Every structure is written in structure tokens, then in C-alpha cells.
């Protein structure tokens, strides 16, 4: 059932979209002068811009967060919050500054330099799916369908077009400029919702006293293994191309490191806003529309204009992720795959063409697996095991042969993927193990074999 919007709410949303496109297209011509300018804004990213774009990009699955919190309570923070703080802090302290010093443009550049051409291209193929904006195109498509009552297919197409139109012209500079606006809107919207929830429903103390017991459990009624696998999936942070791009674009290694550490503070603040919003929704709403718990709670609590502002904050939260990952996927396809194979075309132009390919792949994924959390789980469980260890090796002096590196990348992905689909077919995973575990185990075993061969060869 579509949400009830008034003319003033529509006006706020339209004003946001106009301002977004205006900011995105500002200075777009100079952004296309060369690939470093288009992809990394000439490595001039300041600390405020770094924090705003990294924080805003992190929450594209906001509807999935609301759904999970509505159904499982504080478990959401233990699977989507805490593990990522830990690995983001480690990334900041040990990796972020090194990325800026190495001065590569992308993760596949680093693979190519350390392992050779084909591991570099294969890493790009994996990242094309790992960095896909499909979960977030799915989110905003569902939201547009809910708000305006149009068909799901048209909602997906409209969401993709609106989110990527200015990236074609402005590149990463457009992402940063629009993310600053979206950062402000996402925090403003949820702060408003919490204020009105406190006034109309009760204080957080009242809230916690009246929630089901399972909603106050870290597991939310799920198994410990299920919670633990999300912790391991958070290793995704180390190979997140969004982290890499921002660190590579930072003005200095210090900005790269401090930008991530400061982002953790803002992530925690926003996580608390969304967590308590989801818990208020659980208390105030019935269970028929858990996916839309945030918009429905806003509709129930907020007056006109403020409801429009809150919805704009949700839309901004999702779109900030789509445009960022859209650009990264386009860079991955156009520059890191096509350009590296041809090596004579204009990489900026190929990146722009990559937007169309990326959009098609993302739309197919969103259509075939219409669940944000399932998309996160599938991509994280299957692809992360094939990239994690080889990527960490690029920061060491260990250089495995190109062929063996390809095995370390391919076999874990095939193993985890087979495990996942076997579990889907049989309704339970083999040996009752989540697919991430055998995938990572395969990577470790193959690495050990490679190191033993190097040792024998050296001896």
C-alpha cells in the first residue's frame, strides 16, 4: 500500500532532487580532464569531504536495516555495526596511509603490480559484483514503488537513472559534493524521527522496557554461527573499493587514516539513530510491513514537510551509496577490465561507458534476488574469500606466482558459491557450515601450499 504524501512532502523531495543534480553537475567539465581527476578528484580530498562521503556511502541498505531491527532488535548492531567498526579501525591504522603512499588508482592496479596482469583483471571481475549497487538500487526502487505506487520495474529504472545521471559528467567530484548534502539530510531526518518518537511514544527507557525479550538479545533468536559469519563478512572492509578510492583520493596519508577513524564515530551515532528508530517502529507498528518500518513510523509521527524531509533523508541515504558504487563499478569495468585488456582507449571515456554495463548488471541482480540482506550475504560470503588474503599480501614482500595467485582467488569463490547453492537446494548447508567458512579455509590452504613451494624453491 503506497505511503500517504502531501503536496508539501512532495515539494521537499523534488527540491532535494533538483539540488542534487545541480551540485552533481557543477564543475563537471573539469572533472573529466584526466582519469586521476575523474576518479580521484586529483587526490585533493579534504578531511570533511572524506568523512562526509565515506559515512554517507555506508548506509544504502537503510530499508534492510529497518526491517532487520524490526524483526530481530539490537542484533542489527551486532551484525551490521560493531564488526565493521573493528575492521575499519584496523584498516585505518595499518592500511589507509599505505594506500595513499602507493598512489595506485584502484585495487586492481595494486593486484596488477604485485601479481601480474591476469590476477589484476580477475580482481576487477570480482569487485564488479562486490561493489555492485544492486542492493541499493533494489532499496530505492522498493521505496519509490511504496511512495508513489508505480510498478517495481519502472521504480528500478527510475531509481537507477536518477542516481547515476550526474556521475557520467562529474565523476568522483560529483559524488563528494552530493554526499555532503546527503550526509546532512540523513542525520537530520533520523534526528527528527527520534525526537518525535520520544515525545509521542515514550522515552528510550520506556521503549526498552516494553520490547520483546528477543529484541534485546545480541543474537535476536538466531544461532551464534549465523552471528559469527556476519562478523567474518565484515572483513569485506579490507577489500572495500569505496574505502580504497577515498584513501587514494585523500590529500595526505594522515587524512586517509584520521578520516576513517572519525567516520567510525559518525557511523556509531547514525547506527544508534536507526537502531532506536527501528525499535520504536517495533513498538508502534504491526508486523505486516517490516521493510517499510522507517517510512511508516515517520508517516505516523511526523507532520507535513517534516515527513517529507525525513523521507528525503532516507532517499539521500540510499542514493549516496548508489552513485558512489555506481562510479566504482564503472571504473572497475571500463578502466580495470576493458582498458587493461586493450590499453589504448581513453580510460575516462571507458569508465563512462562502464556506467551502462554496471547499471544493467545491477538491475539484473536486483530483479533476481529482491532482498537487500540476502544480496549482502551472498556477495560477502562468496566473493570476499577470494579477494581478502591476496589483497593483504600486496602490502607484503611475498610475491606468489601469477598462476598460483589465480588459484587462491578462483577456488575459494567456487567453493563458497557451490556451498551456498548446495545449501539453497537442500535447505541446509553441508556440514551445517555457512559458505564463507569453507571459502576462507580454501584460501588459507592454498596460500600455505604456495608459501611452502616458495620456501622449497628458496632453499
N, C-alpha and C positions, 0 to 999 in steps of 0.2 A: 504493500500500500504506500503510495507516494507521501512524502512529508508535506506538511502544510506550510507554505511560504507566502508571506505577504509581499506587496509591491515594494516596501522599504527594504525587506530582506533581499529581494532580487536586485535592487539598486546597489546594495553593498557588494554583492558578488560580482555584478557587472563592472563596477568601479575598480574592483581588485583586478579583474582580468585585463581591463584597459591599461591600468598602471603597470601590470606585469609585462605586457607586450611592449609598452613604451620603454621601460627600463631595460628589457632584454635586447631591444634593437638599438639602444643608444651606443654610439661609437662602434657599431658592428663592422664598419668598413675597415677600420684599422686593425680589428681583431683577426682579420683574415690575411694579414700581410705575410705571415710565415707560420710554420707549424708550432714553433715554441710559443708564439703569441696566441694562436688559436686554441692550443691545447693546454697551455700553462700560464697564460697571461704574461708572458715574458719573464717568468719567475719573479714577479713583484708582489706576490700575495702577502698582505699585512696580517698582523695577529687578529684584529677584529674580523676581517674578511675570512680568515682561516676558520675561526671558531664558528661564525655565523653559517658558513657553507657546510662545514662538517656536521654541526649539530642538526641543521635543518634537513640535511640529506638522510639522516639516520632513521627517520620515523615515517617512511612512506606507507608502511603497513598498519597505519593507525586504526583502521576498522578491525583488523585482525587482533590487535592489542585489546581493543574494547570487547570484542567477542570472547577472547580467552579470559580476560579479567571477569567478565560477567559469569562465565561458566566455572572458572577454577580459582578465582580470587587472587591472593597475593602470589600464587605460583607464577603468575606472569612475570613478576620482577625477578624471580629466581631463575627463569629460563631466558628472558629477553633483556634483562638489565645487568644483574651482578656479574655474570661471566664475562660480559663484554667490557665492563669497567676494568676487570683484572687484566685481560689480554690487551686492551687499549693502553693501559699504563705500561705494561711490558714493552709494547710496540713503541711507545713514546720514549722510553728510557734507553732502549737498545737498538732500535731500527730507524726511527724517524729521521734523526740527524744524518745517519749514513746515507739514506736515500737522497737527501738534498746534496750531500757532498759528491755522490756518484754522478749526479746530473744526467741520468737517463730520463727519457720521457715517459716510459711505461714499464710495467712488469715484464712483458715480452722482450723489451730491449735488454733488460738485465739477464733474462734467460739466454737470449741470443749471444750475449757477450761471454757468459760463463760456460754454457754447454754447447753452443753451436746453433746453426740456423733452424733445424727441424724441431728441437725442443722448444725454441723460441716461438715458432709458429704453432706448435701443439698447445703451448701455454695460452696463446691467444685464443685458440679454438675453445678451450675450457673456460676461459674468462668471458668469452662471448655469452655463454649461458649463465655463468656465475654472476655476472654483472647485468644480466638482463633486467630491464624494468618491468617485466611481465607481472610480478606480484603487485606492483603499484599501479600499473595500467588497469589491472583487474580491480584494485581497490577503488580507484576514481571512477571507473566505468560503472561499478555497482552503485557507488554513491550518486552519480548523475542519474542513473536509472531510478533510484529511490526518490531523489529530489524532484525530478521532472517527469517521471512516469513514461519515459521513452523506452524503446526496445534495447535489450542488452547489447546487440551487435552495434547499433548506432551509438550507444553510450561509449563502447570501447573505441570506436573510430573517432568520435569527437574528443574523447579524453586524450588519445594519442596525438592528434593534430594540435590541440591547444597547448599541450605540454612541450612540444618539440619545435614549433614553428620558429621561435626566435633563436634556438640553438644553431640552426642552419647558418644563420648570419653572424651571430655573436660569439660562438664558441664558449670557452670556459669563463671568459669575462662576463658574458651574459648570465651564466649560471651564478656567479658570485654576486652580481648586482641584484638579481631577483631573489637569491637566497637570503640576503639581508632583510628584504621586505617580508619574506615568508617566515623568517626566524621571529620577527616582531609579532606577526599575526598569529602564529601557532601558540606562542606563550600567552598573548593577550586573550585569545579565545578561551583557553582552558582555565586561566585565572578567573575570568568572568564566570565560567560554569561552576567552579568550586565555591566562589563567593555566594552565588545564588543557591547552590545546593546546601550550603551551611545554614543560610537564612531560612530556607523553605522546608528542608528535611530534618536538619539537626547537625550538631557538631560532629567532628570525626570520632569523638568518644562514643556518642550515641550510635553512630554508624557501626563501629566495630562491635559494640555490644549486641547488635541486632542481626548480624550476619550469620549465615550457617557456619558451623564449625569447620567444615572442609575449606571454606573460603579464607580461613586464617591459617591454613596449613601450607608449609612451603611446597608440598607435593600436590596439593589440590586434589587428593584422592588418586593420583596416578602412581605408577611404580617408580622406585628410586632409579632404576636403569633408564627409564624414559627421561627423567630429570637430568641424569648424568650425561646422556647423549647430547642434550642441548648445550651442556657446558662444553663438551668437546667440539660441537658445531661452532661454538663461539671462537674457536681457533681460526675460523673464517677471517677474523680481524687481521691476521698476519698477511693474508693474501688479498685483502680487500682493495680493489683498484681505486676506490674513492679515497681511501687513506693515502695510497701511494701517490695519486695525482696531486693531492693537496700538499703533501710533503715535498714533492718535486717542484711544485709551484711556489713554495714559500720563499720569502726574500732571503732568509738565513736558516741554517740548521737549528738555531735556538728557537726561532718562531715555529718551526715544524714540531719540535719537542714540546714546547710550552703550549702550543695551540691544542694539541691532543689532551694534555693534562687539564687544561682549562675547560675543554669540551666535556670531559667526564663530569665536571661539576654541573654543567648545564644539562647534561643527559640525566643525571640523578634528579635534578629539580623537575624536569619535564616528566620523567618517569613517575615521580610522586603525584604530579598533577593528573596524569592519565590513570594511574592506579586508583586513586581515590575517586576519580570520576566514574570509573568502571564499577567500583564498589557501591557508590551512590546509585548507579543505574540498577544494580542487582537488587537493591532495597526498594527502589521506587517503581520499577517496571515489571511487567510479566516476562516470561521466558520465550515468547514467540519470535522475537526479532533481536537476538543477542548480537548479531553482526552490526546492527544499526543502533546499538545501545547509546553511543555518544550523541548522534543526531536526535534520537527520540528523547533523551534526557534534556537536551538543550531545548527542544520544542516544548517540553512540559514546563521548564523552569524559566526560560528567558523571554523577555518582552521583544516586540518587533525592533528591528535594527540591531539590537544586541544578539538576537538569534542569528540574523544574517551575518554579523561579524564572527560569531562562533563557527558557523558553517564555513565561512571564508577561511578561518584558521585551519579547519580540517582539510579543506581543498588545498590550501597553501602547503600544508604538511606533506600531502601526497605528491603534489606537483613538483615540489623542491627535490624530491627523490627521483621522479621520472626524468626531469631534464638533466640531472647530473648523471644518472646511469645511462640515459639515452646517449649522451655525448661520449661517455666512456665506452659503451658498446660500439658506437660508430667509429671511434678511434681504433678500437680493437680489430674490427672487421676491415675498415678501409686502409688504415696505416699498417697495423701489425700483422695482417694476413695478406691482403691483396698487394699493397705496396712492397712488402718484403719479398713477395714472390716475383713481382715484375721489376721493382726497383728502378723505374724510370718515369713513373707518373707523378703528378703533384699530390703529395700526401694530404694536404689540406682539402683539396677537391675530393679525393677518395674518401676522406673522413665524412664529408658532407653526403656523398652517395651512400656511405655506410649507414646513415640515419634511416634510409628507406628499408634497407635489409634488416637492420635491427628492429625496426617497428614491426615488420612482417613476422619475424621470429617471436617477438614478444606477444603479439596478438594471438598467434597460434598457441603458444604456451598458456596464455590467459584463458583462451577458449577451451582448451583440452583439460585443464586442471584448475577448475574455478574455486580455489581455496588458497588464500594468502599463506596461511600457516603450512599447508601441505607443500606449496611451492618452495617456501623457505627450507622445509625439512628435506625435500627431495634434492634440491640443488646443493644444500650444505652437506648432506650425508654422502652423496655420490661423487661430487667433484672436488671438494676440499681435500680428501685423502690423496688425490693425485697431484696436487699442487703444493701442499704445505711443506713437506720435507725438502723437495728440490728448491723451492724458493728460499728457505732458510740456508741451504747450502751455498747459495750465491753470495752470501755475506762472509763465507769462509774461504780458505785456500784449497779446499777439497774440490777437485775437478774430475768428475767421473766421465768416462767415455760417452759420447753422444748417444750411441745405441742403447747403452745400459740406462742412461737417464730416461730415454723414451719408455723403457720397460717400467721404471719406477713411477712414471706418470700414467701410463696406459693401464697396467694390470690392476692397480687399486681401484680405478674408476670402473673397470669392467667387473671386478669382484663386488664392489659395493652396489653397482647397478643391478647385477644379477641377483644379489641378496635381497635388494629392495623389491624387485618384481616377483621373485620367488615367494616373498612374504605376502605380497598382494594376492597372488594366485592361491596360496594355501591359507590365507587369513592369519598366519602367524609366521614370524621369521625363523629360518633354520637355526637350530640350537637356541632359539629364543633370544638371539642377539640382534640388536639394532644394526643396520647395514654399515654405519660409519665405522664400527669397531673392526670387522674383517678387512675393510678397505684400508684403514690406517695400519693394521697389522701387516698386511701385504706390502705396504710401502716400507715399513721398518725392516722386514725380512729382506727385501730386495736391496735396500740400502746396505744392510750388513754384508750381503754377498758381494756387493760392489766394493765395499771397503776392504774386505778380505782379499779380493783379487788385486786391489791396489797395493796392499801390504806385501803379497807374494811377489808381485812384479817389482816392487822396490827392493825386496830382499834378494 
